[in-house]
Amino acid sequence: MITVRMLSAVGTFAEDKDLARELRRDVIIPALNAGGDVVLDFSGVESTTQSFIHALISELIRDYGIDVLDRLPFKGCNDSIKTIVSIVIDYMQHEEEPTEPPNAKPKRTRR
């Protein structure tokens, strides 16, 4: 298990989407592929943007499934960060739900 100390990686305001992608690509994915867990420690981080969290975890949820969150514990999150993480997770869960059955016929439109 490794711990990513977000304060030292991103400072007190986590907003840089490019840095979130780098953390995902260079730290989180290799650890997950090696069978490890990754603690995302937000201790000391005051706030984050939804786009930062989305860039950090959305592709992981798409690629590994929602259960990947069991291997990505969030630690030290204040209420604001918890809310933003929940929003992104909820969004990703709804994104994966099909809106129509896979064999549904296309709808006709009137002209």
Rosetta blueprint (number, residue, H / E / L):
1 M L
2 I E
3 T E
4 V E
5 R E
6 M H
7 L H
8 S H
9 A H
10 V H
11 G L
12 T L
13 F E
14 A E
15 E L
16 D L
17 K H
18 D H
19 L H
20 A H
21 R H
22 E H
23 L H
24 R H
25 R H
26 D H
27 V H
28 I H
29 I H
30 P H
31 A H
32 L H
33 N H
34 A L
35 G L
36 G L
37 D L
38 V E
39 V E
40 L E
41 D E
42 F L
43 S L
44 G L
45 V L
46 E L
47 S E
48 T E
49 T L
50 Q H
51 S H
52 F H
53 I H
54 H H
55 A H
56 L H
57 I H
58 S H
59 E H
60 L H
61 I H
62 R H
63 D H
64 Y H
65 G L
66 I H
67 D H
68 V H
69 L H
70 D H
71 R H
72 L L
73 P L
74 F E
75 K E
76 G L
77 C L
78 N L
79 D H
80 S H
81 I H
82 K H
83 T H
84 I H
85 V H
86 S H
87 I H
88 V H
89 I H
90 D H
91 Y H
92 M H
93 Q H
94 H H
95 E H
96 E H
97 E L
98 P L
99 T L
100 E L
101 P L
102 P L
103 N L
104 A L
105 K L
106 P L
107 K L
108 R L
109 T L
110 R L
111 R L
